[in-house]
Amino acid sequence: MAFLPQLRIPATYLRGGTSKGVFFRLQDLPAAAQRPGPARDALLMRVIGSPDPYAKHTDGMGGATSSTSKCVIISAASVPEHDVDYLYGQVAIETAFVDWSGNCGNLSTAVGPFAISNGFIDPARVPRNGTCTVRIWQANIGKTILAHVPIVDGQVQETGDFELDGVTFPAAEIQLEFLDPSDDGPGGAMFPTGNLVDTLEVPGVGSFQVTMITAGIPTIFLNAADLGYTGTELQPAINEDKAALARFEAIRAHGAVRMGLIDSIEQAAGRQHTPKVAFVAPAQDYVSSSGRQIAAGDIDLHARALSMGKLHHAMMGTAAVAIGTAAAIPGTLVNLAAGGGQREAVTFGHPSGTLRVGAQAGLVDGQWTVTRAIMSRSARVLMDGAVRVPAETL
């Protein structure tokens, strides 16, 4: 049998926030993969190394975690008054599946630097020194993100002293603004059921108080205590407990139906990226995964979230938007865990440390809306050049 040479595709391997992924310019993809469909999905899965029954991604660019099995496609803006379109694909690890149903808030941080460095921004708009604001159209969910990227000597500044829990080394700070971050849900409301708190019945598992919100990314919040947790758990406590993971997936599936995201619980397997499941608890002392002691007085609450069926090592950026938004609305489980009342920012504890996120929310015609959520992350190019994939992939 004759085998064709590998395809060579220009790409950049980037860390954004606490995630990393392979970034492509749309025009650099093979023609068959420049449009949505099976060819594109097959290509991205092969780049990452999925599906991998060994769950190692040895033969690909992925890292065999939800935080590192990601691809991004950047193209010229399709929406007026924006600079680029940003399309995100979450690649499943052990199954042949790419989930396009939501955004990655962490990788959003790397979109601005990539756009500047790859010719999507008019050089006249890039200052010699200062900040370049990149207006991003998040194509998965149809929302605007502003990335404020530091520039030194006309180039993106990547190194710096900004420290982000969950990332080992400091880098330059990039502020993100998620504008109108509610995805408005099937019913056109940030709270799909119309309630700040609902009772979710999960047959065979239990009945839970939940806050279901669509800001940042559709998320189902529960009280840690209702699940038998303290809220200070680290990854091993959840990810090494198969029964717990199955219980969270059952909650996620039933919550997705209740939110109107799917029609039946069976469809949840084909929508792994959204919704997320998270649990919250009042602030208390704890030890992060790096061994750092964090005092209750340094945070407003605890939050833990699952991504692609596993507890995240830190916090997804989109889930942080959901946390900040829910915390700003009196009466949600997140707000109550933070002590109640009105607030425009919270600092929450997650497995790797702490994160501060702000949100501006208010009542409009009797419905809660959020105008923007703000957080700081960092990004860095890890490698650029080209990825290789077998030609038989397409």
Residue pairs with C-beta under 8 A, 6 or more apart in sequence:
3 390
3 392
4 390
4 391
4 392
5 391
6 388
6 389
6 390
6 391
7 30
7 388
7 389
7 390
7 391
7 393
7 394
8 386
8 387
8 388
9 24
9 28
9 29
9 30
9 47
9 386
9 387
9 388
9 389
10 24
10 25
10 28
10 385
10 386
11 22
11 23
11 24
11 28
11 47
11 384
11 385
11 386
11 387
12 22
12 23
12 114
12 118
12 381
12 383
12 384
13 20
13 21
13 22
13 23
13 61
13 381
13 382
13 383
13 384
14 20
14 21
14 23
14 72
14 107
14 110
14 113
14 114
14 379
14 380
14 381
14 382
15 110
15 167
15 379
15 380
15 382
16 104
16 106
16 107
16 108
16 109
16 110
16 111
16 377
16 379
17 105
17 106
17 107
17 108
17 109
17 164
17 166
17 167
17 317
17 377
17 378
17 379
18 67
18 106
18 164
18 166
18 167
18 313
18 314
18 315
18 352
19 67
19 68
19 70
19 104
19 106
19 107
19 316
19 317
20 63
20 67
20 68
20 70
20 107
20 382
21 68
21 70
21 71
21 72
21 104
21 107
21 110
22 44
22 47
22 48
22 61
22 70
22 71
22 72
22 387
23 71
23 72
23 73
23 74
23 110
23 114
24 71
24 72
24 73
24 74
25 73
25 74
25 75
25 118
26 34
26 73
26 74
26 75
27 34
27 75
29 40
29 43
29 73
30 39
30 43
30 394
32 39
32 40
32 394
33 39
33 40
33 43
33 44
33 394
34 40
36 100
39 394
40 98
41 89
41 97
41 98
42 393
42 394
43 389
43 393
43 394
44 71
44 89
44 91
44 98
45 51
45 91
45 96
45 98
46 60
46 389
46 390
46 393
47 60
47 61
47 71
47 387
47 389
48 57
48 60
48 61
48 62
48 69
48 70
48 71
48 91
49 57
49 58
49 59
49 60
49 61
49 62
50 57
50 60
50 62
50 69
50 91
50 92
50 93
50 94
50 95
50 96
51 92
51 93
51 94
51 95
51 96
51 97
52 58
52 59
52 60
52 62
52 64
52 93
52 94
53 94
55 64
55 93
55 94
56 64
57 63
57 64
57 68
57 69
57 93
61 387
62 68
62 69
62 91
62 93
63 69
64 93
65 93
65 310
65 313
66 90
66 93
66 307
66 308
66 309
66 310
66 312
67 106
67 307
67 312
67 313
67 314
69 90
69 91
69 92
69 93
69 308
70 88
70 89
70 90
70 91
70 104
70 107
71 88
71 89
71 91
71 98
72 86
72 87
72 88
72 89
72 104
72 107
72 110
72 111
72 114
73 86
73 87
73 89
74 84
74 85
74 86
74 87
74 111
74 114
74 115
74 118
74 120
75 84
75 85
75 87
76 84
76 85
76 120
77 83
77 84
77 85
77 135
77 137
78 85
78 137
78 139
79 85
79 137
81 135
82 135
82 136
82 137
82 144
83 115
83 120
83 121
83 134
83 135
83 136
84 111
84 115
84 120
84 134
84 136
84 137
85 137
85 139
86 108
86 111
86 136
86 137
86 138
86 139
86 145
87 100
87 139
87 140
88 100
88 102
88 103
88 104
88 107
88 138
88 140
89 98
89 99
89 100
90 98
90 99
90 100
90 102
90 104
90 272
90 273
90 308
91 97
91 98
91 99
92 98
92 99
92 272
92 308
93 308
97 270
97 272
99 271
99 272
99 273
99 274
100 140
101 140
101 271
101 273
101 274
102 140
102 141
102 217
102 218
102 273
102 274
102 318
103 138
103 140
103 141
103 143
103 216
103 217
103 318
104 316
104 317
104 318
105 176
105 178
105 216
105 217
105 316
105 317
105 318
105 319
105 320
105 321
105 375
106 316
106 317
106 377
107 317
108 136
108 138
108 145
108 147
108 176
108 178
108 317
109 147
109 174
109 176
109 317
109 377
109 378
109 379
110 379
111 134
111 136
111 145
111 147
112 132
112 134
112 136
112 147
112 148
112 149
112 174
112 379
113 147
113 149
113 156
113 158
113 174
113 379
113 381
115 121
115 134
115 136
116 126
116 132
116 134
116 149
116 151
116 156
117 155
117 156
117 381
121 132
121 134
125 132
126 132
126 151
126 154
127 151
127 154
128 151
128 153
128 154
129 151
129 152
129 153
130 150
130 151
131 148
131 149
131 150
131 151
132 148
132 149
132 151
133 146
133 147
133 148
133 149
134 146
134 147
134 149
135 144
135 146
136 144
136 145
136 146
136 147
137 143
137 144
138 144
138 145
141 183
142 183
143 178
143 179
143 180
143 181
143 183
144 179
144 180
145 176
145 177
145 178
145 179
146 176
146 177
146 179
147 174
147 175
147 176
148 174
148 175
148 176
148 177
149 156
149 157
149 174
150 156
150 157
150 160
150 172
150 173
150 174
151 157
157 172
158 171
158 172
158 379
158 380
158 381
159 171
159 172
159 380
160 170
160 171
160 172
160 173
160 378
161 170
162 170
162 171
162 172
162 173
162 376
162 378
163 170
164 170
164 171
164 376
164 377
164 378
165 288
165 290
165 314
165 350
165 352
165 353
165 354
165 355
166 313
166 314
166 315
166 350
166 351
166 352
166 353
167 378
170 378
171 378
171 379
171 380
172 378
173 376
173 377
173 378
174 376
174 377
174 378
174 379
175 374
175 375
175 376
176 317
176 374
176 375
176 376
176 377
177 372
177 373
177 374
178 216
178 321
178 372
178 373
178 374
179 371
179 372
180 369
180 370
180 371
180 372
181 215
181 216
181 321
181 325
181 370
181 372
181 373
182 190
182 213
182 214
182 215
182 325
182 369
182 370
183 214
183 215
183 217
183 218
184 190
184 214
185 191
185 192
185 214
185 218
185 259
185 260
186 192
186 259
186 260
186 261
187 194
187 260
189 214
189 367
190 213
190 214
190 215
190 325
190 367
190 368
190 369
190 370
191 211
191 212
191 213
191 214
191 368
192 212
192 214
192 258
192 259
192 260
193 212
193 258
193 259
196 211
196 329
196 331
196 332
196 368
197 209
197 210
197 211
197 331
197 332
197 333
198 209
198 210
198 211
198 212
198 258
199 207
199 208
199 209
199 210
200 207
200 208
200 209
200 210
200 212
200 220
200 251
200 254
200 255
200 258
201 207
201 254
202 208
202 250
202 251
202 254
203 254
204 250
205 247
205 250
205 251
208 222
208 223
208 226
208 227
208 251
209 222
209 223
209 226
209 333
210 220
210 221
210 222
210 255
210 333
211 220
211 221
211 326
211 332
211 333
211 334
212 218
212 219
212 220
212 221
212 255
212 258
212 259
212 275
213 219
213 221
213 322
213 325
213 326
213 332
214 259
215 321
215 322
215 325
215 326
215 359
215 370
215 373
216 317
216 318
216 319
216 320
216 321
216 322
216 324
216 325
216 373
217 274
217 275
217 276
217 316
217 318
217 319
217 321
217 322
218 256
218 259
218 261
218 274
218 275
218 276
219 275
219 276
219 277
219 278
219 305
219 319
219 322
219 326
220 251
220 252
220 255
220 259
220 275
220 276
220 277
220 278
221 278
221 279
221 280
221 322
221 326
221 332
221 333
221 334
222 251
222 277
222 278
222 279
222 280
222 333
223 279
223 280
223 281
223 333
223 337
224 230
224 231
224 233
224 279
224 280
224 281
224 302
224 304
225 231
225 281
227 247
227 279
229 237
229 279
229 281
229 304
230 281
230 284
231 279
231 280
231 281
231 282
231 284
231 301
231 302
231 303
231 304
231 337
232 281
232 284
232 286
232 302
232 349
233 304
233 311
233 351
234 288
234 289
234 351
235 289
235 310
235 311
235 313
235 351
237 311
238 244
238 245
238 248
238 304
238 306
238 310
238 311
239 245
239 310
239 311
245 309
245 310
248 277
248 306
248 309
249 268
249 309
250 265
251 277
252 268
252 275
252 276
252 277
252 306
253 262
253 265
253 268
254 265
255 275
255 277
256 262
256 265
256 267
256 268
256 271
256 274
256 275
257 263
257 264
257 265
259 275
261 271
261 274
261 275
262 268
262 271
272 308
272 309
273 307
273 308
276 305
276 306
276 307
276 316
276 318
276 319
276 322
277 305
277 306
278 303
278 304
278 305
278 306
278 319
278 322
278 323
279 303
279 304
280 301
280 302
280 303
280 304
280 323
280 333
280 334
280 337
281 301
281 302
281 337
282 301
282 302
282 337
282 338
282 339
283 296
283 297
283 299
283 300
283 301
283 302
283 338
283 349
284 296
284 302
285 293
285 294
285 295
285 296
286 294
286 302
286 349
287 293
287 294
288 294
288 349
288 351
288 352
288 353
289 313
289 351
289 352
290 352
290 353
292 353
294 349
294 353
294 354
298 347
298 349
298 354
299 347
299 348
299 349
299 354
300 327
300 338
300 339
300 343
300 346
300 347
300 348
301 327
301 334
301 337
301 338
301 339
301 346
301 348
301 349
302 337
302 348
302 349
302 350
303 315
303 319
303 323
303 334
303 348
303 349
303 350
304 311
304 312
304 350
304 351
305 311
305 312
305 315
305 316
305 319
305 350
306 312
307 316
307 319
311 351
312 319
312 350
312 351
313 351
313 352
314 350
314 351
314 352
314 353
314 355
315 323
315 348
315 350
315 352
315 355
317 375
317 377
320 348
320 355
320 357
320 373
320 375
321 357
321 359
321 373
321 375
323 334
323 346
323 348
323 357
324 345
324 346
324 357
324 358
324 359
324 373
324 375
325 359
325 361
325 370
325 373
326 332
326 333
326 334
326 335
327 334
327 335
327 338
327 343
327 346
327 348
327 359
328 335
328 342
328 343
328 344
328 359
328 360
328 361
328 370
329 335
329 361
329 368
330 340
330 341
330 342
335 341
335 343
338 346
338 348
344 358
344 359
344 360
345 356
345 357
345 358
345 359
346 356
346 357
347 354
347 355
347 356
348 354
348 355
348 357
355 375
356 375
356 376
357 373
357 374
357 375
358 373
358 374
358 375
359 370
359 372
359 373
359 374
360 370
360 371
360 372
360 373
361 368
361 369
361 370
361 371
362 368
362 369
362 371
363 369
